[in-house]
Amino acid sequence: MIARITVPCFLLLTIFLTFVFVTDYMPQSSSAAKTARNTDKGSTPKNIIFIVGDGMGMPIMNGYRTLKSEKRNSFTKTSWDQYLTAMQMTHPNDKRDNITDSSAAATAMATGVKTYNDAIGVDPHQQSVKNVTERAKEKGMSVGLVVTSDLTDATPAAFSVHNSSRKNYTEIADQLYDERVRGLHKADVMLGGGSAYFIRNDRNIAKEFQDDGYQLVATKEELAQNNHDKLLGLFQKVEMDLAIDKDSSTPSLKEMTNAAIRQLNKNENGFFMLLEGSNIDNAAHENDVVGVMSEMEDFENAVTSALEFAKKDKETLVIITADHSTGGFSYGADGMTRETGYKWDPKPILAAKKSPGYMAAEIAAGKDAVQVLDAYVDIKLTEKEIEQVNQAAAAKDKAAIKKSIQAIFDNRSFTGWTTFAHTGDDVPVYAYGPGKEMWHGLMDNTQQAKNIFSILDKK
């Protein structure tokens, strides 16, 4: 039996529903509207720092975490470990390959479009596709490129210009100057290597940037003294030296990061910055565990600075990821036994004061192998280890010398490698700051750009 609703009850119900409707749909007061806008603004970052550890697969990160823990004598996580939010697929759109190179991966992360290996900011049909730095420029933001490779290398190139091949270095340098967004240069701050491509007999791109108001710097001291809003730093002819091999005149990735943020943060419309630890990949291609770990430390110092800025600023989104994994680094390899322990041992790597490549160059130039090893390796080597280096030195083969020195560190640390190329592993994604919830789950690398475009379109 359905109960009857009396007239007084019906009137009370009508009044209640009318109140709810009016409350929900009437125009907000100015204070309420302002609160709503502030809430929306809080989830849309003013600045975006997109960080790439080139070639930084999970085993390399695990190795670095272990090495860092050894230095501190207690288990220690990296500065980004706590911000893990996703895993990223890296495969390209390539008829021949299903393992990506840096250019296809960077193009995917910069444009949201899958493409072929070697492509720079173009689709599989070699048609230009808009990248996130161009969109940022359209929104009035400043743009920075901070890398340890040369500035024409795959990742910074794919985040700035459009070319059918990553190997067209001089063309890419020209494009960095010639291609504009609304009449403006695409990047306001560019720091890395590559002077050989910017300063040439046929064209001096660096001078052209200077004529347009950019400060040109080539040393750590010049970088620290800079106060120009527009900045071009060229610290090496091609890619920068490994962190462990740098001289005192060359800035670290952290120093470049801080200098870039200081300039870019002057723009009230915000900034987009690409930050890349490029030489993790270069060292891994050489199967050089000493070089890889020194680059990881240099990279973490820079990432820590970016995160510290974001925590203080509260309007900056920081994304940290890798484009792919390189070298097939094995955290534990042949030589481990129950007697030695099942372990990857970072202590021999920490004993190196220079990279195997640096040591090999000195030996190949005529220095005594034993004296070089004594100067740069702070462990007592066996007669067998010294003999293998001496044999390579006698042949005056720099590559063989380097390989013989690398073998010492690989064998002692139980490091293995599967390739001198890339591997197809999924790579991790870390996110901190407003908007970080968009980075989650198993992502395709194209989702990086799609998320960033979505954020920029709200500005």
C-alpha positions in Angstrom: 0.0 0.0 0.0 1.4 3.4 -1.0 1.3 6.0 1.8 -0.5 9.2 1.0 1.5 12.5 1.1 -0.4 15.2 3.0 -0.5 18.7 1.7 1.7 20.2 4.4 4.4 17.5 3.7 4.1 18.1 0.0 4.7 21.8 0.5 7.7 21.1 2.7 9.2 18.8 0.1 8.7 21.4 -2.6 10.4 24.1 -0.6 13.4 21.8 0.1 13.9 20.8 -3.5 13.6 24.4 -4.6 16.3 25.4 -2.1 18.6 22.7 -3.4 18.1 23.6 -7.0 18.6 27.3 -6.4 21.7 26.7 -4.3 23.3 24.4 -6.9 22.5 26.4 -10.0 22.4 30.1 -9.0 25.5 32.2 -9.9 28.3 31.9 -7.4 29.3 34.9 -5.3 32.6 36.5 -6.3 34.4 35.0 -3.4 33.1 31.5 -4.2 34.1 31.9 -7.9 37.5 33.0 -6.9 38.0 30.0 -4.6 36.9 27.7 -7.5 39.4 29.3 -9.9 42.2 29.0 -7.3 41.4 25.3 -6.9 41.6 24.8 -10.7 44.8 26.8 -10.9 46.3 24.6 -8.2 46.0 21.5 -10.4 47.5 23.3 -13.4 51.2 23.9 -13.1 52.7 27.2 -14.0 56.1 25.6 -14.9 57.0 22.1 -16.3 60.4 20.5 -16.0 60.6 17.4 -18.1 63.6 15.3 -17.2 65.1 12.4 -19.2 67.8 10.0 -18.1 68.9 8.9 -21.5 69.4 5.1 -21.5 68.5 4.9 -17.8 66.8 1.5 -17.4 65.7 0.0 -14.1 68.8 -2.1 -13.6 71.0 1.0 -14.0 68.9 2.8 -11.4 69.1 -0.2 -9.1 72.9 -0.2 -9.5 73.1 3.5 -8.8 70.9 3.1 -5.7 73.3 0.4 -4.4 76.4 2.6 -5.1 74.8 5.5 -3.4 74.0 3.3 -0.4 77.6 2.1 -0.3 78.9 5.6 -0.2 76.6 6.5 2.7 77.1 3.2 4.5 73.3 2.6 4.8 70.5 1.8 2.4 69.5 5.0 0.6 67.0 5.7 -2.1 67.4 8.1 -5.0 65.8 11.6 -4.8 63.1 10.5 -7.2 62.3 7.0 -6.0 59.4 8.1 -3.8 57.6 9.7 -6.8 57.2 6.6 -8.9 53.8 6.8 -10.6 53.9 4.8 -13.9 55.8 2.5 -16.3 56.3 3.6 -19.9 56.4 1.6 -23.1 59.0 2.8 -25.6 58.6 0.9 -28.9 58.8 3.1 -32.1 56.6 3.1 -35.2 59.3 1.5 -37.5 58.8 -1.1 -40.2 62.2 -2.7 -39.3 62.8 -2.1 -35.6 60.7 -2.7 -32.5 63.4 -1.2 -30.2 63.5 2.6 -30.2 66.4 4.9 -30.6 66.6 8.3 -28.8 65.2 10.3 -31.7 62.0 8.3 -32.1 61.5 8.1 -28.4 62.0 11.8 -27.9 59.7 12.6 -30.8 57.0 10.5 -29.2 57.5 12.2 -25.8 57.7 15.7 -27.4 54.9 15.5 -30.0 52.6 12.6 -29.0 53.3 10.9 -32.3 55.0 7.5 -32.9 57.6 7.6 -35.6 60.6 5.8 -37.1 64.1 5.6 -35.6 66.2 8.6 -36.7 63.2 10.9 -37.0 63.3 14.3 -35.4 59.9 15.9 -34.8 58.3 14.3 -37.9 55.8 11.5 -38.4 56.4 8.3 -40.3 55.7 10.2 -43.6 58.3 12.9 -42.6 55.7 15.5 -42.0 56.4 18.0 -39.2 54.3 17.6 -36.0 54.0 20.2 -33.3 56.0 19.7 -30.1 55.3 20.8 -26.6 58.0 23.5 -26.6 56.3 25.1 -29.6 53.0 25.0 -27.8 54.6 26.5 -24.7 56.0 29.3 -26.7 52.6 30.0 -28.2 51.3 30.4 -24.6 54.0 33.0 -23.9 56.2 30.7 -21.8 60.0 30.6 -21.7 61.7 27.4 -22.9 65.0 25.9 -21.8 67.1 23.0 -23.2 69.7 21.7 -20.7 71.7 18.6 -21.8 75.1 17.0 -21.5 75.0 15.9 -25.1 75.5 18.4 -27.9 72.4 20.6 -28.4 71.8 19.1 -31.8 71.5 15.6 -30.4 68.4 13.5 -30.7 66.5 14.5 -27.5 67.0 18.3 -27.5 66.5 18.3 -31.3 63.2 16.4 -31.2 61.9 18.8 -28.5 62.7 21.8 -30.6 62.9 21.3 -34.4 61.8 19.0 -37.3 64.2 16.9 -39.5 64.0 13.7 -41.3 67.3 12.5 -39.7 69.0 13.0 -36.4 72.3 12.8 -38.3 71.8 16.1 -40.0 73.6 18.0 -37.2 74.4 21.2 -39.0 70.9 21.4 -40.4 69.5 21.0 -36.9 71.8 23.7 -35.5 70.5 26.0 -38.3 66.9 25.1 -37.5 67.4 26.0 -33.8 68.1 29.5 -35.0 65.9 29.7 -38.1 62.6 28.1 -36.9 60.5 30.5 -35.0 57.2 30.6 -33.1 55.3 33.8 -33.6 58.6 35.4 -34.7 60.4 34.3 -31.5 63.3 31.8 -31.1 62.0 28.5 -29.8 64.4 28.3 -26.8 65.4 31.1 -24.5 68.1 29.1 -22.7 70.2 26.4 -24.3 73.0 24.7 -22.4 75.1 21.8 -23.4 77.8 20.8 -26.0 77.9 21.3 -29.7 80.0 24.3 -30.5 81.3 22.4 -33.6 77.8 22.6 -35.1 77.1 26.2 -34.0 80.4 27.8 -34.9 81.4 26.7 -38.5 83.2 28.1 -41.5 80.0 28.3 -43.5 77.9 29.8 -40.7 78.3 31.1 -37.2 75.0 30.3 -35.5 76.4 31.3 -32.1 77.2 34.8 -33.4 73.7 35.1 -34.8 72.2 34.2 -31.4 74.4 36.8 -29.8 73.3 39.4 -32.3 69.7 38.6 -31.2 70.6 39.3 -27.5 71.7 35.9 -26.3 74.7 35.8 -23.9 77.3 33.2 -25.1 79.1 31.3 -22.4 81.7 28.6 -22.6 82.9 28.0 -19.0 81.4 27.4 -15.5 82.6 30.8 -14.4 80.9 32.6 -17.3 77.7 30.7 -16.7 77.7 31.7 -13.0 78.2 35.4 -13.9 75.5 35.5 -16.6 72.5 37.7 -15.9 71.0 37.8 -19.4 67.5 36.5 -20.0 68.6 34.8 -23.2 71.5 32.3 -22.9 73.5 30.0 -25.1 76.1 27.8 -23.4 78.4 25.7 -25.5 80.8 23.9 -23.2 82.3 21.3 -25.6 82.8 20.8 -29.3 80.4 17.8 -29.3 79.0 16.1 -26.3 80.3 17.1 -22.8 82.9 15.0 -21.0 81.7 12.4 -18.6 81.1 13.8 -15.1 84.1 11.9 -13.6 86.4 13.3 -16.3 85.3 17.0 -16.4 87.9 19.7 -15.6 87.2 22.5 -13.2 86.1 24.9 -16.0 83.2 22.8 -17.1 79.8 23.1 -15.3 78.0 20.1 -13.8 74.5 19.3 -14.9 73.3 20.7 -11.6 75.0 24.0 -12.2 73.5 24.2 -15.6 70.1 23.3 -14.2 70.3 26.0 -11.5 71.4 28.6 -14.0 68.6 27.8 -16.4 65.9 27.8 -13.8 67.2 31.2 -12.5 66.7 32.7 -16.0 63.6 30.9 -17.0 61.7 31.7 -13.8 61.7 35.4 -14.6 58.8 34.9 -17.0 55.4 35.5 -15.2 53.8 33.1 -17.8 56.0 30.2 -16.6 58.5 28.0 -18.4 59.0 24.6 -19.9 62.4 23.1 -19.5 63.9 19.9 -21.0 66.6 18.5 -18.7 68.6 15.5 -20.0 71.3 13.4 -18.4 72.5 12.5 -21.9 75.8 10.8 -21.2 74.3 8.0 -19.1 73.4 6.6 -22.6 76.9 7.3 -24.1 78.6 5.5 -21.3 76.2 2.6 -21.4 76.8 2.3 -25.2 80.5 1.8 -24.3 79.6 -0.7 -21.6 81.5 1.5 -19.2 80.0 1.0 -15.7 82.3 3.6 -14.1 81.1 6.2 -16.6 77.5 5.2 -16.2 77.5 5.5 -12.4 79.4 8.9 -12.5 76.7 10.2 -14.9 73.9 8.9 -12.6 75.3 10.8 -9.7 75.6 14.0 -11.8 72.1 13.4 -13.0 70.7 12.9 -9.5 72.3 16.1 -8.3 70.5 18.0 -11.1 67.2 16.2 -10.5 67.4 17.1 -6.8 67.9 20.7 -7.6 64.8 20.7 -9.9 62.7 19.0 -7.2 63.9 21.4 -4.5 62.8 24.3 -6.7 59.4 22.7 -7.4 58.9 22.1 -3.7 59.6 25.7 -2.8 57.8 27.1 -5.8 54.7 24.9 -5.5 53.6 25.7 -9.1 56.0 23.4 -10.9 55.4 20.0 -12.3 58.4 17.7 -12.5 58.4 14.6 -14.7 61.3 12.2 -14.6 61.7 9.3 -17.0 64.0 7.6 -19.5 63.7 7.3 -23.3 64.9 3.7 -23.3 67.4 1.4 -21.7 70.9 1.0 -23.0 73.6 -1.7 -22.9 71.5 -4.4 -21.2 73.2 -3.7 -17.9 73.1 -6.7 -15.6 73.0 -6.1 -11.9 75.0 -9.3 -11.1 76.9 -11.4 -13.7 79.3 -14.3 -14.2 81.7 -14.7 -11.3 79.2 -14.7 -8.5 79.3 -17.8 -6.3 78.2 -18.8 -2.9 81.7 -17.9 -1.7 81.8 -14.5 -3.2 78.1 -13.9 -2.4 75.2 -13.2 -4.7 75.8 -9.5 -5.1 76.6 -6.5 -7.3 79.5 -4.8 -5.7 79.9 -1.1 -6.2 83.2 -0.7 -4.2 85.5 -1.2 -7.1 83.6 1.4 -9.1 83.9 3.9 -6.3 87.7 3.3 -6.4 87.9 4.9 -9.9 89.0 8.5 -10.1 88.7 8.7 -13.8 86.8 6.7 -16.5 88.4 3.8 -18.3 88.3 5.9 -21.5 90.2 8.8 -19.8 92.9 6.3 -18.6 93.1 4.6 -22.0 93.7 7.9 -23.7 96.6 8.7 -21.4 98.2 5.3 -21.9 97.7 5.4 -25.6 99.4 8.8 -25.6 102.6 7.2 -24.2 102.2 7.2 -20.4 103.2 4.2 -18.4 100.1 1.9 -17.9 101.0 1.0 -14.3 101.5 4.7 -13.3 98.2 5.6 -14.9 96.4 2.8 -13.1 98.1 3.7 -9.8 97.0 7.3 -10.2 93.4 6.7 -11.0 92.4 3.4 -9.5 92.4 3.3 -5.7 92.5 -0.4 -5.2 95.4 -2.9 -5.4 95.3 -4.6 -8.8 96.3 -8.2 -9.4 99.3 -9.1 -11.7 96.8 -10.6 -14.2 94.8 -7.3 -14.3 97.9 -5.2 -14.9 99.2 -7.6 -17.5 96.0 -7.5 -19.6 96.3 -3.7 -19.7 100.0 -3.8 -20.5 99.3 -6.2 -23.4 96.8 -3.8 -24.9 99.1 -0.9 -24.3 101.9 -2.7 -26.2 99.7 -2.8 -29.2 99.0 0.9 -28.9 95.3 0.2 -29.4 93.2 2.7 -27.4 90.0 0.8 -27.8 91.7 -2.4 -26.5 93.2 -0.6 -23.6 89.9 0.9 -22.6 88.2 -2.6 -22.9 90.9 -4.1 -20.7 90.4 -1.5 -18.0 86.6 -1.8 -18.2 87.0 -5.6 -17.7 88.7 -4.9 -14.3 85.6 -3.0 -13.0 83.1 -5.4 -14.6 84.7 -8.5 -13.1 85.2 -7.0 -9.7 81.7 -5.5 -9.4 79.9 -8.5 -11.1 78.6 -6.2 -13.8 77.3 -7.8 -17.1 76.2 -6.3 -20.4 74.1 -7.8 -23.2 74.6 -5.3 -26.0 76.3 -2.1 -27.1 72.9 -0.9 -28.3 69.5 -0.3 -26.8 67.1 -2.7 -25.2 63.3 -2.7 -25.4 62.5 -2.6 -21.7 59.7 -0.6 -20.2 61.1 2.4 -18.2 59.8 4.1 -15.1 58.0 7.4 -14.8 58.2 9.7 -11.7 56.0 12.7 -11.2 55.9 15.5 -8.6 53.8 18.6 -8.3 50.4 19.9 -9.6 49.0 17.8 -12.4 51.1 14.7 -11.4 47.9 12.5 -11.2 47.9 12.4 -15.1 50.9 10.2 -15.0 49.9 6.8 -13.9 49.7 3.1 -14.8 51.2 1.6 -17.9 51.7 4.5 -20.3 52.8 4.7 -23.9 55.6 7.3 -24.4 53.3 9.4 -26.6 51.1 10.0 -23.5 53.9 12.2 -22.1 53.2 14.8 -24.8 49.5 14.3 -24.7 49.4 15.1 -21.0 51.7 18.1 -21.4 49.6 19.5 -24.3 46.5 19.1 -22.1 48.1 21.1 -19.4 49.4 23.8 -21.7 46.0 24.1 -23.4 44.5 25.1 -20.0 46.8 28.1 -19.7 
